Amino acid sequence: MQEMKHKSELVATTKLLKYVLIGLIAVLGLVCLYYGSSFAPGLRRVDDEAGVEDGVDPVFGSFVRNRVDFDDLFEDQERNPEVPKSIPVCDMRFSELIPCLDRNLIYQLKLKPNLTLMEHYERHCPLPERRYNCLVPPPVGYKIPIRWPASRDEVWKANIPHTHLAQEKSDQNWMIVNGDKINFPGGGTHFHDGADKYITAVARMLKFPGDKLNNGGNIRNVLDVGCGVASFGAYLLPLDIIAMSLAPNDVHENQIQFALERGIPSTLGVLGTKRLPYPSRSFEMAHCSRCRIDWLQRDGILLLELDRLLRPGGYFVYSSPEAYAQDAANRRIWNAMYDLLRRMCWRVVSRRDQTVIWAKSLSNSCYLKRVPGTHPAFVQL
Ligand SMILES: *[C@@H]1O[C@H](CO)[C@@H](O)[C@H](O)[C@H]1NC(C)=O
């Protein structure tokens, strides 16, 4: 009898538990459905008052929730008559507009940049009245970009309709036009056989365990100056290294556009008269292969900028004819560079084939031993 009662009690409790569980699952399901519909790309969630006429995001295809921002803009018009009544679509000529890096503007404003100092690749922003207040149209035939990791090796040609670079660098495996796509075999001017082999060779020069450039997590951020289409950076990602790839909008037009279309972290920039917008000691390694930078200009101010950006003990990997070619001109540059970097307390840690690797001083002891009057002058602040 006692046992029977116990049993029925048990059954009741189990039933109760079952209902509570079912209820919980139902509530969770509803919550998921609600949030899912508002976050899932491709699912259009039309708000009560916002119509669909505002536009569709070209990348995600979902509704762009910018109605509020536009309203603010038009409200602002009463106070600020310069705000346009509507925003027109730009002429197709501006489909690749890069504000402040527009070469034509330099001519139009009759600026006289010092070409030796790369001032023409630095930012020059137009006055407000010369800025474009229009919506940039996508190129004809624009497609949703190919996703990472496939995008490392291929992008839609329609998205970056420039194939000039492919012809110019055809012997260096930078990129190959292949029907409606552009393929990136992973080559560069200095590494025709692929960035991966080159990266392994650099790790071997530094005697890192397993020839892995990330050296057990000690190399994390790399600055690649003169990066081309950023294949070096692309092949560092699987090694848990993030490279910021840097190149100007120079004669090899749109290198950075290709890098960004591939999904590789990169930005337009140049070592010139302005310091790069990164905090001091941001990178464990800087890299430059065939980057055509005159490191000796202005008493080595560009190397001093690399010194600022590198952490103590940081590496500078340099693969360029100056480091290996034996003709008089390159020998002279090499000797001057070697001497300059020695005075800056950097030391050569490895030199093999066409590459030399320097390391910045790990401590202040070398700085303190410098003979007063040594150039470049270090000032005690
Ligand atoms: C450009 O800069 C270099 C290096 O400072 C200088 O020698 C040269 O005179 C400058 N050129 C012009 C046109 O100002």
Ligand as a Chemical Component Dictionary entry (heavy atoms), coordinates in Angstrom:
data_LIG
# 
_chem_comp.id                   LIG 
_chem_comp.type                 NON-POLYMER 
_chem_comp.pdbx_formal_charge   0 
_chem_comp.three_letter_code    LIG 
# 
loop_
_chem_comp_atom.comp_id 
_chem_comp_atom.atom_id 
_chem_comp_atom.alt_atom_id 
_chem_comp_atom.type_symbol 
_chem_comp_atom.charge 
_chem_comp_atom.model_Cartn_x 
_chem_comp_atom.model_Cartn_y 
_chem_comp_atom.model_Cartn_z 
_chem_comp_atom.pdbx_ordinal 
LIG C1 C1 C 0 61.917 66.662 -51.855 1  
LIG O1 O1 O 0 62.509 66.170 -50.685 2  
LIG C2 C2 C 0 63.878 65.888 -50.795 3  
LIG C3 C3 C 0 64.332 65.202 -49.514 4  
LIG O2 O2 O 0 64.001 65.959 -48.396 5  
LIG C4 C4 C 0 64.632 67.168 -51.077 6  
LIG O3 O3 O 0 66.018 66.896 -51.198 7  
LIG C5 C5 C 0 64.097 67.790 -52.350 8  
LIG O4 O4 O 0 64.701 69.035 -52.580 9  
LIG C6 C6 C 0 62.590 67.953 -52.274 10 
LIG N1 N1 N 0 62.091 68.352 -53.568 11 
LIG C7 C7 C 0 61.282 69.390 -53.744 12 
LIG C8 C8 C 0 60.831 69.640 -55.138 13 
LIG O5 O5 O 0 60.939 70.093 -52.823 14 
# 
loop_
_chem_comp_bond.comp_id 
_chem_comp_bond.atom_id_1 
_chem_comp_bond.atom_id_2 
_chem_comp_bond.value_order 
_chem_comp_bond.pdbx_ordinal 
LIG C1 O1 SING 1  
LIG C1 C6 SING 2  
LIG O1 C2 SING 3  
LIG C2 C3 SING 4  
LIG C2 C4 SING 5  
LIG C3 O2 SING 6  
LIG C4 O3 SING 7  
LIG C4 C5 SING 8  
LIG C5 O4 SING 9  
LIG C5 C6 SING 10 
LIG C6 N1 SING 11 
LIG N1 C7 SING 12 
LIG C7 C8 SING 13 
LIG C7 O5 DOUB 14 
# 
